[in-house]
């Protein structure tokens, strides 16, 4: 609505100026003709992100090359990890079709219990940066812990400039020993002009203490635009009250303003053995990183119900954390101004599906591709130990 009001007001101003010039009440400025006035009007009335017809992304860095089409990052860690691989899904369309970039990679920190990827402008130079997160498996004698690195200057083919060392150098919050999957997202949570990193994990209680699986997340405050290091303390551990079941094969999180009220929602998801995606929504994150208006109960989407039953799942190896990976992110792929939820199941081939126009109640207006999934052969053989989408 605001966008329409701005356009109407600007149009009135231009008409008045033209009348004044035509009847001699106002001398035209040299070099400023009618076309210039129209261009000026367009420049002073950018696409309004609160307008449902807007195609402006809530995160401009998600359009890596600035061509007006959203891009995504896909992360994969092999089952015998010695590297972390990522790819760019270029120029997403309304049917979820995209072009896959060449593979890029960096060294793995250690045996992963989970991983994630995000695209954000950390340095503040209006150029996309890549954030890679790994939850390191501490083994049976030590707790799992969080590490991440920032690779500055991401281009459309996935290449970057300098990457930081593994961070944080000041220490990670203790995660316990039950983490099986993880994810990462980046945004300015508390509105102080500095990017914050949100890391989630899924504790699979059946692996270590018999408790039900549950999501949790931490917020690392105020990333330094040069070093990528979070410069303020980590938040307390935030445990999600809704449990996702006990057969997860992957998990991830994303941030989006679903109801366009200027406050972010946090969305946590799992992909289960029954080929279902399940997600929960925390409404209106406050400056402490907590959902001020509570949690929307878990919602699910079964690939079987959409006619997909042929997607194989990787065999369970030593433990479930060695077996698969999944991801979630948001883009406006149909250009109607509302966030579309994109899911990934990281397999051979990888499977993608999008829930269109996710609302604050956790429901969508439909799924694409219709009656199926988009498959991409991201790696030729083998399974992933973990992965993510950003």
N, C-alpha and C positions, 0 to 999 in steps of 0.2 A: 504493500500500500504506500509506504514512504517513497519508493522509487517512482510510482505513478504521480504522486504529489509533486516531487521534485521536477519531473519532466514537464508537468502541466505549468508549474510556475516559471520554469526556464523558457518554455514556449511563449508565454505571455510577455516576458521581458524582451525576447527577441522581436516579437511582433511590434511592440511599442517602439523599440529602437529603430526598426525599419521605417515605421510611420514618421518618426521624428526626422530621419535622414531624408526621406522622400519629400517631405514638405518644408525642408530647409530649416527646421528648428535645431538640428544637430549636425555639425560638420563631421563627415566620416573621417576616421583616423587613417592615415596613410598605410596602405598594405592590409587593411581590415575590410574585406568585402563580405557579401552575404554568405559565401561559402565558409569564410573564416569564422563568422558568427555562429554558423551551424556547428562547425568543428569545436568552437569554444563551448557551446552548449553541451556537446557530447562529452568533452573533457571534464566539465564541471558537474556532470551527472553520471558518475560511475555506477556500474551495476550494484544494486543494493542487496547485500546478502540476506536481508530480512524479507525480501520480496520473493514469493514462491516461484516466480518465473526467472529468478536469477540463476545464472550459470557460474557465478563466482564461487570458487572453493573457499571453505573456511580456513584452509591452510594453503596459501598460494604456492608454497614450495612443493606441493604434491603434483603440480604441473611442471616437471623438471625443465623442459625446454621452452616453456612459455608459448606453446602453440594453441592453447585453449582446450586441450584434451588432457584428462587426468592420466597419471602414470602410477604404477605401484612397484614396490620392492618385494622380492620373493627371496627368502633365506632357506638354506638347506645345510645341515651338518650330516655327513655320511655316518653309517653305523660303525665304521672303523675310523674315527675322526682324526685327521691330521690337518684339516683345513675347514674353514667356513666359506661356503660358496653363496653368492647372491646374483640375482638377475633383475632386470627392469622389465616389467610388463608395460609396453609403450602404447599410448594413444587408445585408452579404453573406450569402447563404443557402447551403445545402448543394449546390444546383445551380449556384452561382456567380452567380445572378441578383442584381442590385442596382439601386438608383435613382441616376441621375446628377444631380449638383448643377448649378446654373448655372456658367458660366465665370467665372473670376477671372484677373487678369493683373497682371504687373509688367513694367518695362522690361528689355530684354535688355542685357547688358553690352557685347557685341560679337559678331562673327560666331562662332557656336558650332561647335566640333568635337565636342562631346558635352554631355550634360546628364543630370540625375537629380533625384529628389525623395525626401524621407523625412519621416515623421511621428515626432516624439519630444518628450519633455518636457525642453526645454533649461533652462527657468527654474526647474524644481523646484517649481512650484506646482500640480502634478497636472492641468494643463490642456495639451492638445495644442498643439504648435508645428509649423510647417512649415519644412523646410530645402530650399532650392532651390540646385542646383549647376550651374555651367556651366564647361566646359573651353573656353577662348577660343582660337580659331585664330590663331596668331601669324603666319600667312602664310609666305612663302618666306624672309624675312629674320630672323625671330625665333622662339623656341620657343613652343609652346603652354603655357598656364598655367591654374591652377585658381582660380576665384572661387566664392563661395557667399554666400547671405544667409539670415538667420533671420527668419521672420515669426511673431511671438508671438501666442498666443491664437487658435488655429484653431478655427472652429466647423464645424458639420455641413454648412453650405452653402458651405464653402470660404473664407469671409471671415475676415480676420485683423485683429489690432490692428497695432501699429507693426512695420514691417520695418526691419532694419538696412541700412546701406549694404553694397555689395559688399565682402566680406572674402576673405582676410585682409589687413589693412593692413600686416602685417609681411613680406609676400612669400610667394610660392608656390614649391613645388619645381619645378625645370625638367623639362619633360615631353618635350623633343625636338620633332620636327616631323612625326610620323607618326600622331598620335592621330586616330581616326575616330569613336569612340563613348565614352560614359562612364556612370557611375552613382554613387550615393552612398547610404550607410547611416550610422546613428548609434546608438551604444551605449556603455556603459562597458566598454571593452576590457580595461583593466588593473586594474579593480576598486577604484579609488581614490575612487569616489563622484562622479566628474565625467564628463560625456558626452564621447565622442570621435567625430570624424567620419572616415569611411573613404571615400576617393574612388578609383574604378577607372577605367581607360581601356583601350581596345583599340587597339594599334598595328597598323595594316594595312601590313605591310612592302612589299606589292606596289605601294603608292602612292608609296614614296619610296626604298626601298633593296633591294627584292627579297627580303627575309627573310620567313619565314612569319609570319602574324598571331600575336599573343600578348597575353594579359592582363597587366596590372600593377595595383598599388594602393599608395596611401600612407595613413598614419594621421596625422591632425591631432589632437594631444592636448589634453584638458582645455578644453572650450568654456566660456567665461565665461557664467554664467547670466543676466547682464544685457545684456552687449554681444554675445554670440554668438561673440566672437573666440576662436580657439584660443590658449591662453596658454603652451603649451610647444611645443618645436620639432616640426616634421614628422618622421615616421619616415623611414628610408631607403626607397628604391624597392624594392618587393617584386614580383619577376617570377614569374609562375606557370609551372611547367615544362611543363604540358600546353598545346598549341596548339589553337585552335578551328577551324582550317581557314582558308580565304582568301576566303570569299564572304559575310562577315557583312553584314547589313542593320541591325543594332542590337545593343546590349549593355547589361548592367546587372549589379548585384550586390545581395545581400541577406545578412543575418545571422540565424541561428536556431540554437537548441540542439536538434539533430536527435535525439541519443541521450539527452537529459535527464540529462546528467552535470554540469550546472552550468557548462559551457564552451561558448562560441559556436563554431559553424562559419561559415565564409565561403563563399558560393555565388556563382560568377561564371557568367554565361550569355551566349550569342549567339543571334540568330535569323538563319538563313542563306537564301540565294537559293533553296535547294531546299525551303523552307517547313519547316525543322526547327529546333527549339530544342535547343541543346546546353549542357550545364552541367558544371562541375567543382566539387568540394568540398574545402576545406581544413579539416582536423579539429582541433578544440580549440585555438582561438587563445590564445596565451600573452600575458603582459604586454607583450611587445614587438610584438604584432600578427602573429606568425608562427604557422602551423599546427604545433603541437607534435607531432602524430602524422601528418604528411604529407598527401598529396593523394590523393583518390580519382580514378581515371582518368575521362576525359570520358564522359558518358552523353548520349543524345539521344532525342528524341521527334519523329517526323515527322507533320505534319498530314496529309500524303498517305496515310500508313498508317492513319489514323483515318477515311478517307473524305472528307477535305477537300481539294479541288483547285481550288476556284473562287475562292480568295482571291487577288486581284491584288496584285502588288507595284508600288510606285511606280517610274517609270522612273529609271534612273541619269542624273543630271545631270552637272554639271562633274566631280564626283568622288563616290565612294561615300558620303562623309560628308554629301552633300546629299540623300540619297534616302529615308531611312526612320527608324525608331526602334523600340525594343523595351524591355521592362521585366520585372522579376521582383520579387516580394515574397512574404511568408509570412503566412498567417492560418489559424486553425483554423475553417474555414467549416462543418464538419459537427459541431463541438462534441464531438469524442471525445478531445481533449487532445493530439493530435498535429499537427504543423505541415503545412499543405497549401501547395504551391508554385504560385503564380499567375503565369502568363505573359501578357504583352501584346505584340501586334504592332500598332504604331501606323500605321493605314492608314485608308482611307475605304471602309467603316466599320472601326473598330478591332476587333481580334479578341482574345478572352480564352479561356484554357483553364487548367485547374488539375489538377496531379498530386497525388493524395491521399496523405497520410501518407508524405511523403518520409523515407526512413531514411538511416542513415549510409553505407550502401553505394551511395547514389545512385539507388535504385529506389523506385517508388511502388506502391500497391495498386490503382491504376486512374486514369482520367482523366474529368473532367466538363467540359462536358456530354458525354454519351455520343455517339460517332460524329459529332462536330462541334465547333463552337466557339460561344461566346457573342459575338455582334457588337453593337456599340453605335456609333451615328452620333454621334461626339464633335464632329466638325467637318464642315461640309456638303460641302466640296470641297477639292481640293488635297492635297498630301502634307506630311509633317513632315520637317524636317531632323534632328530628334532628339527624344527624349522619355524618359520613365521611369515607373516604378511604385514606390510606397512606402506 
